[in-house]
Structure formats: structure tokens, C-alpha cells
Amino acid sequence: MHILVLGAAESGVGAALLAQAKGHSVFVSDKSPIQPIYKEKLTQAGIPFEENQHTMEEVLKAEEVIKSPGIPEKAPVIQALREKGTPIISEIEFAGRYTKAKCICITGTNGKTTTTLLTYHLLKETGYNVGLAGNVGYSFAEQIIEDKFDYYVIELSSFQLDDTYHFQPWISVLLNITPDHLDRYNYSLASYAESKLRIMRNQDSSGYFIYNADDENIQRYFQAALRSVQQLPFSLHHRSDYQLGAYYLDEENICVDLQPGYFSKTQKINTASSPLIGQHNRQNMMAAVLCARLAGIEKSRIEAALATFHNADHRLQPVGEINGVRFINDSKATNVEAAWYALDGIKEPIVWIAGGTDKGNDYATLVQLAETKVKALICLGVDNEKLKTSFASVVPHLEETQSVETAVRRAAELAQPGDVVLLSPACASFDLFKNYEDRGRQFAAAVKRVSE
């Protein structure tokens, strides 16, 4: 078969290499420049490619197209292929054809990277032969060339799920559905929810669907009664309206029941040793622990592995302490909801550093938390007017700066021993930084300099 791969980054190049390994002829096309690392991989493999353009004559020769997740449906090249009737699939769909491994697939608007990394950690620490793939930055397709793992833990964005048709996870996890990326879904929450729910639509009674029973949008769009998949909802509370797979008994203990309704199977798992903080991370832990229990990992080994987990950088990441004040880097919190989770999860008084490129934010949900928890707000952005309007009458002290080092110095001066300085911007980073990672790294470096 002649396969066209659109997009030559991690997923596209991985798909091209797998397609070639399986005997297909392959052509790769990217309308942007291709990064040297990926160009080298394609050149070494002898796979023809083009960059900075899509030559339509070449594109329309394809019998099947593997589309990178970043390319929107409305792109002219996709429209031309749709018009011709050429099948378009995702890297995940293509790679899934060539493995018999058990796939644990995780999606959700927020929390999916943490849950994916934690699930992978629980399996790997316990000696399982497990791979990590998907939206965490590792091509699933490229790993399938060797296909040396018995399990894969895969983070899936809605964009990666959009062009899946037959892919069947062993366990699928849906953490939450909140409005995001709606420009790719005709500004329809229903369409976005449908995209997220594709994760479990091919599962049958041999598979498991783990989902958040507390999430209103999942309740609204998931037709539970119509599905044959084994369902394990989880909740922060013991709810009488659900037969739950997991719920919190108290602050530090999860009750896990792999056969809801059969109470002899119930187990209590202690999470006190976990470094993760906040309500959202309690939800993420329940999902990961359910995955680990379904994989057969014993309670004592789960509890031990929880203690050794280190989350990805820029997600409620401790980066230092100055005079008894903890500094936490939550630069990944680029929307209001993520900042809400951070403010809600920290129990100590907070000096909050926020701001950046506003994405049409509505800060109303943060006002009560700011009123009760935030002793000072430092606005770190080019235009801070909206933050000032929202919080000037709510927090005791507010100031602004365009310098991350000044923000850290002022925060250290304003905080008392026992307080927390929290960088949780609730905004994108592109006004003063390259991206949220750059913002988080500069913050951590400034904390180090100020502490010296």
C-alpha cells in the first residue's frame, strides 16, 4: 500500500518508520520546516519527504493517509483528501494494527499527563514490561517496530483520538471533560465530548472503562447503560447513586473495588506517601491505582511505588525553599481551571504569581479561593488589567512586574515562613516567554538565584 504521512514530528516520523518496516511505500509531507532530528531519521531510513509545502500531485497518490494530530480538519490538504475519499487515520490507529500488547489509554482535558506517568510508574516499579507512549512525547508507532513491551501506557489527546476507528484499548480512562480546544470542534462541547469518548467506543466486555463519576459533562454525554464494557467509575466521595470502582474513605485512603457490588473484593489503599497535592491529583491517583489493580499489582507494592513518583516538570513542582517559604512551579496551569486546582490543593497561605496571555479567561471561579487563601498577588504579564480588575478588591496586596526575577524576589519578601509562593499563571506564556516550559524553567532558576 502507498501511505502518505502528513506532518513530520514525533508521531508522523514514527508512523512513517513503522509503515516502512511493515512493507508499505511511504511519502512524508510537512507544510512547515522539519526539525533536524526528524529529517535525519527519515534520511537514514531512506524515506522520501518534503517540507514547507504539500505537493498535491504527491498527496493525492496516497491509498491511505496518516495525519499528525496538530493538523485541523479544515486544512485545505485534508479537505482535498476527503473530497477524493482517501482514508485518513491517526498514528494511534495505525500502530494499533500491529501489536497484541495490552494498551492502557488515558485522556481528559486536565490531568492526563500526570495520570499517564503515574500509571506507567506503578507498573514499571513493580517489574512489568511496559512502554510509555502518545501525547507524553513518545511515538507509539515507532515503539511498535520492535514491539517489545507487554503493556503500553498511552496518553491520548482528543486530536489523537479523532482519527481512530478500530483501535481497542484494554483499559481506557476518561478523567474529565471541560471546554478546551473548542475551535477545532465548531465551538461545540458535545463534539469535543464525543471526541474524548472515542477512547472506549470499540471496547467490549473484555475491556475496562475507568471514568470520573463526579464530572458533570461525562455524566451528560456518556450513555453508560448502552455499553458492554466493564465500567469502573471513581469519585472523591462514597456515592449512593453509583457502584463505584474507587472512592476516598478519608484524606489518605482509597477504597478500591474491582467488582463494584461484590464487597468481599474491596481493598483499602493508603496514599499518604504520595508527593502529589490537590483534589485533582486525588482523582488522578484513583484512576492510576485502578489501572494498577486491574493489571494485578498488589496493594503493598502500589503504596510503595506511590512514594517514589516524581511528576513531570511544571506541574505543581516544588523548586526550592527560601527562609521557610516553599516555592512551587505550576507553569503548566495555562487555563483558569488548572489554576483553580492548584489554589484549592494548597493548604498554606499563598503568594500567587499569575498572568500572561489571556485566552478569554473568566476568573470568577477563582475569586472565592483568592479571597480565603491568597495574601498577595503578583501579576507577571505584559497586560495585567483583567487580573487587576478581577482581584484588586479581593486580595490584601497586588502588584505587577514583567520580570520573573523581580516576581520571585518580591514574593520572597511578602511571604512569611510556612507560606507557599505559587506560580500558577491561569494564562498562556507567549507574552514574555517562549512557552510554559520556558516560563517554569526561568521561575525555578530565579528561585535558585534568590536563595543563594
C-alpha positions in Angstrom: 0.0 0.0 0.0 1.2 3.6 -0.7 0.9 5.6 2.5 1.2 9.4 2.9 2.2 10.7 6.3 1.1 14.3 6.9 3.3 16.1 9.5 6.9 15.1 10.3 7.3 15.5 14.0 7.3 12.7 16.7 4.1 11.0 15.7 4.4 11.4 11.9 8.0 10.2 11.7 7.2 7.3 14.0 4.3 6.3 11.8 6.5 6.6 8.6 9.1 4.3 10.1 6.6 1.7 11.1 4.8 1.9 7.7 8.2 1.2 6.0 9.0 -1.6 8.4 5.7 -3.3 7.5 6.5 -3.2 3.8 4.4 -0.2 2.7 5.8 2.5 0.4 5.8 5.9 2.2 6.0 9.6 1.5 6.1 12.2 4.2 4.8 15.8 3.6 5.0 18.7 6.0 4.0 22.3 5.2 6.4 23.6 7.8 10.2 23.1 8.2 11.1 19.7 9.6 13.3 19.6 12.7 16.8 18.3 12.0 16.4 15.3 14.4 13.4 14.1 12.4 14.9 14.9 9.0 17.9 12.8 9.9 15.7 9.8 10.9 13.8 10.0 7.6 17.0 10.3 5.6 18.7 7.4 7.4 15.6 5.2 6.7 15.6 6.3 3.0 12.0 7.6 3.3 11.3 10.4 0.7 9.9 13.6 2.2 9.1 17.2 1.5 9.0 20.3 3.8 7.5 23.8 3.6 4.8 22.6 1.2 2.3 19.9 0.3 2.7 18.9 -3.4 -0.9 17.9 -4.2 0.1 15.6 -7.0 2.0 13.5 -4.5 -0.6 13.9 -1.7 -3.4 12.6 -3.9 -1.5 9.4 -4.9 -2.0 8.1 -1.4 -4.1 5.0 -0.8 -4.2 5.8 2.9 -3.1 8.9 4.9 -1.7 9.0 8.5 -2.4 12.5 9.8 -0.5 14.1 12.6 -2.7 15.3 15.4 -1.8 19.0 15.0 -3.4 19.3 11.6 -7.0 20.5 11.8 -9.8 19.1 9.7 -10.3 22.4 7.9 -6.8 22.4 6.5 -7.0 22.5 2.6 -4.9 19.4 2.2 -7.4 17.4 4.4 -10.4 18.8 2.6 -8.8 17.7 -0.8 -8.2 14.2 0.6 -11.8 14.0 2.0 -13.2 15.1 -1.4 -11.3 12.3 -3.1 -12.4 9.8 -0.4 -8.9 8.8 0.7 -9.0 7.1 4.2 -7.4 9.3 6.9 -6.3 7.7 10.2 -4.2 8.7 13.2 -0.8 7.3 14.2 -2.5 5.5 17.1 -5.0 3.8 14.8 -2.1 2.7 12.5 0.2 1.4 15.3 -2.7 -0.4 17.0 -2.9 -2.8 14.0 0.5 -4.2 14.7 0.5 -5.0 18.4 -1.1 -7.6 20.7 0.2 -5.7 23.8 -2.4 -4.6 26.4 -2.9 -0.8 26.0 -3.9 1.4 28.9 -5.1 4.6 27.3 -5.7 7.8 29.2 -7.5 11.0 28.2 -9.2 14.0 29.7 -9.0 17.8 29.5 -6.8 18.1 32.6 -4.6 15.6 34.4 -3.9 13.1 31.7 -0.1 13.5 31.7 0.2 13.1 35.5 -2.1 10.1 35.4 -0.2 8.5 32.4 3.2 9.0 34.1 1.9 7.7 37.4 0.2 4.6 35.9 3.4 3.9 34.0 5.5 4.4 37.1 3.3 2.0 39.1 3.7 -0.8 36.5 7.4 -0.2 35.8 8.3 0.0 39.5 6.6 -3.4 40.1 8.6 -5.1 37.3 6.1 -5.0 34.5 7.4 -4.9 30.9 5.8 -1.6 30.0 6.2 1.2 27.4 5.2 4.8 27.6 3.7 6.5 24.5 1.4 9.1 22.9 0.9 12.7 23.9 3.7 12.5 26.5 6.1 12.8 23.7 7.0 9.3 22.6 5.7 7.9 19.3 3.6 4.7 19.8 4.2 3.7 16.2 7.9 3.8 16.4 7.9 1.6 19.5 5.7 -0.9 17.7 8.5 -1.6 15.2 10.2 -3.7 17.9 7.0 -4.2 19.9 9.0 -5.5 22.9 6.5 -4.5 25.6 3.6 -6.5 27.1 1.9 -3.3 28.1 1.8 0.3 26.8 0.5 3.3 28.9 -0.6 5.9 26.3 -1.7 9.5 26.9 -4.2 10.5 24.2 -5.4 14.0 23.3 -8.7 14.5 21.6 -6.8 15.2 18.4 -5.1 11.8 18.6 -8.5 10.1 19.1 -10.3 11.9 16.3 -9.0 9.6 13.5 -9.2 6.3 15.4 -11.8 3.8 14.1 -10.9 0.3 15.2 -8.2 0.9 17.9 -9.2 -1.0 21.0 -7.6 -0.3 24.4 -7.6 -2.9 27.1 -8.2 -0.2 29.7 -9.5 3.3 28.8 -9.5 6.2 31.3 -11.5 9.4 31.0 -10.6 11.9 33.7 -12.8 14.9 32.9 -14.4 16.9 30.1 -14.2 20.7 30.3 -14.3 23.2 27.4 -10.9 23.4 25.6 -9.8 23.5 22.0 -13.4 24.1 21.0 -12.1 26.0 17.9 -11.3 22.5 16.5 -14.8 21.3 17.3 -17.0 24.0 15.8 -17.3 25.5 19.3 -19.4 22.6 20.3 -18.8 20.9 23.7 -20.9 18.0 22.5 -18.5 17.4 19.6 -15.5 17.7 21.9 -17.0 15.2 24.4 -17.8 12.8 21.6 -14.1 13.0 20.6 -13.0 12.2 24.1 -15.4 9.3 24.3 -14.0 7.7 21.2 -11.4 6.2 23.6 -13.8 3.5 24.7 -16.2 3.1 21.8 -14.5 -0.1 20.4 -14.3 -1.8 23.8 -16.3 -4.8 24.6 -16.9 -6.9 27.7 -13.2 -7.9 27.8 -12.1 -4.3 28.4 -12.4 -1.8 31.2 -13.6 1.8 31.2 -12.5 3.9 34.2 -14.1 7.3 34.4 -14.8 10.2 36.8 -18.3 9.9 38.3 -18.0 13.5 39.7 -17.7 15.1 36.2 -21.0 16.6 35.0 -20.0 16.5 31.3 -19.1 12.8 31.4 -22.4 12.1 33.1 -24.2 14.1 30.4 -22.5 12.6 27.3 -21.6 9.0 28.4 -24.5 6.6 27.8 -23.4 4.1 30.4 -26.3 1.7 30.0 -25.7 1.2 26.3 -22.1 -0.1 26.7 -21.0 -3.7 27.2 -17.5 -2.6 28.5 -16.8 -3.2 32.2 -17.2 0.1 33.9 -15.3 1.4 37.0 -16.4 4.9 37.9 -14.4 6.7 40.6 -15.3 9.6 42.9 -13.9 11.7 45.6 -16.9 10.7 47.8 -18.8 7.4 48.5 -21.8 8.0 46.4 -25.1 6.0 46.7 -26.0 6.7 43.0 -23.1 4.7 41.7 -21.5 1.3 42.2 -18.0 2.7 42.4 -14.7 1.2 41.4 -12.8 3.6 43.7 -13.6 6.4 46.2 -11.9 8.2 49.1 -12.7 6.9 52.5 -10.8 9.9 54.0 -8.0 12.2 53.1 -5.4 9.4 52.8 -7.2 6.2 51.9 -8.8 5.0 48.7 -11.4 2.2 48.7 -10.9 0.1 45.6 -13.5 -2.4 44.3 -12.7 -4.1 41.0 -16.2 -5.7 41.0 -18.5 -3.0 42.3 -21.2 -4.6 44.3 -19.1 -7.5 45.5 -17.8 -6.1 48.7 -15.6 -9.1 49.5 -13.3 -7.7 46.8 -12.9 -4.3 48.4 -9.4 -3.1 49.3 -8.1 0.0 51.2 -5.1 1.6 49.7 -3.2 4.3 51.6 -2.0 7.3 49.5 -0.3 9.3 52.4 3.2 8.7 50.9 2.4 10.3 47.6 4.0 13.7 46.9 1.0 14.8 44.7 -1.1 17.6 46.1 -4.6 18.8 45.4 -8.1 17.4 44.7 -7.4 16.9 41.0 -4.4 14.7 41.9 -6.5 12.6 44.2 -8.7 11.9 41.2 -5.6 11.2 39.1 -4.4 8.8 41.7 -7.6 6.9 41.9 -7.6 6.3 38.1 -3.9 5.2 38.2 -4.5 2.9 41.2 -7.5 1.3 39.4 -5.3 0.6 36.4 -2.6 -0.9 38.6 -5.0 -3.1 40.4 -6.5 -4.3 37.1 -3.0 -5.2 36.0 -2.7 -7.4 39.1 -0.4 -5.2 41.3 -0.8 -5.9 45.0 -1.8 -3.2 47.5 1.6 -3.1 49.3 3.5 -2.6 46.1 1.2 0.2 44.9 1.6 2.0 48.2 5.4 1.7 48.0 5.5 2.9 44.3 3.3 5.9 45.1 6.0 7.3 47.4 8.7 7.2 44.7 6.8 9.0 41.9 8.1 12.3 40.5 5.6 14.2 38.4 6.5 15.9 35.1 8.2 19.3 35.4 6.0 22.4 35.7 3.0 20.6 37.3 2.8 21.7 41.0 6.6 21.0 41.1 8.5 22.1 44.3 11.5 24.1 43.1 13.0 25.4 46.3 12.7 26.9 49.8 13.7 30.4 51.0 13.6 31.2 54.7 10.9 28.6 55.4 8.8 29.6 52.3 8.2 26.8 49.7 8.2 27.8 46.0 6.0 25.7 43.7 6.2 25.8 39.8 2.8 25.2 38.3 3.6 26.9 34.9 1.6 24.2 33.1 -1.5 25.8 34.5 -2.3 27.8 31.4 -6.1 27.9 32.0 -8.3 29.0 34.8 -9.4 25.5 35.8 -5.8 24.3 36.2 -5.1 27.3 38.5 -8.2 26.5 40.5 -6.9 23.0 41.2 -3.6 24.5 42.4 -5.1 27.1 44.6 -7.5 24.6 46.0 -4.9 22.0 46.7 -2.5 24.1 48.7 -3.5 24.4 52.4 -1.0 27.1 53.5 -1.3 30.9 52.9 -0.3 31.7 49.3 1.7 34.4 47.5 0.3 33.9 44.0 2.2 34.7 40.8 -0.2 34.8 37.8 -0.7 36.3 34.4 0.4 36.0 30.8 -1.5 35.9 27.5 -5.2 35.9 28.4 -7.3 33.3 26.4 -10.6 35.0 27.1 -10.4 33.9 30.8 -13.3 34.2 33.2 -11.6 34.5 36.7 -15.0 34.4 38.6 -14.4 30.8 39.8 -11.0 31.8 41.4 -12.4 34.8 43.4 -13.5 32.9 46.5 -10.3 30.8 46.6 -8.2 34.0 46.3 -10.2 35.7 49.0 -9.6 32.9 51.5 -6.1 31.8 50.6 -4.1 34.4 48.7 -2.3 37.1 50.8 -0.7 38.7 47.8 -1.0 38.5 44.0 2.0 39.4 41.8 0.9 39.8 38.1 3.6 38.7 35.7 2.5 39.7 32.3 2.6 42.4 29.6 -1.1 43.3 30.1 -2.4 42.6 33.6 -5.5 44.8 33.6 -8.0 41.9 33.6 -6.3 40.2 36.6 -6.2 43.6 38.4 -9.8 44.2 37.8 -10.8 40.7 39.0 -8.7 40.6 42.1 -7.7 44.1 43.3 -10.6 44.2 45.8 -10.2 40.6 46.8 -6.5 40.1 47.8 -4.8 42.3 50.5 -1.9 43.2 48.3 -1.5 43.3 44.5 1.4 44.4 42.3 2.8 43.7 38.8 6.1 43.2 37.0 7.4 42.0 33.7 10.5 40.4 35.3 10.4 36.8 36.6 13.3 37.5 39.0 11.6 40.6 40.4 8.4 38.5 40.9 10.4 35.9 42.8 12.2 38.5 44.9 9.0 40.3 45.8 7.2 37.1 46.6 10.0 36.1 49.0 9.7 39.5 50.7 5.9 39.3 51.0 5.8 35.7 52.3 6.2 34.5 55.9 7.8 31.2 57.0 5.3 28.5 56.3 3.7 30.2 53.3 3.8 29.0 49.7 4.8 31.0 46.7 2.8 29.6 43.8 3.5 30.2 40.1 0.1 29.2 38.6 -0.5 31.6 35.8 -4.0 30.7 34.5 -2.8 32.1 31.2 -0.6 31.2 28.2 3.0 32.2 28.3 3.7 33.8 24.9 3.8 37.4 26.0 7.1 37.1 28.0 8.3 33.5 27.4 8.7 31.0 24.5 6.2 28.5 26.1 5.1 27.3 29.6 8.3 25.2 30.0 10.5 28.3 29.4 8.4 30.2 32.0 8.7 27.4 34.5 12.5 27.0 34.0 13.1 30.7 34.3 11.0 30.7 37.5 13.0 27.8 39.0 16.3 29.5 38.0 15.2 32.7 39.7 14.3 30.9 42.9 17.8 29.3 42.9 19.5 32.7 42.4 17.4 34.5 45.0 18.1 31.7 47.6 21.8 31.9 47.1 
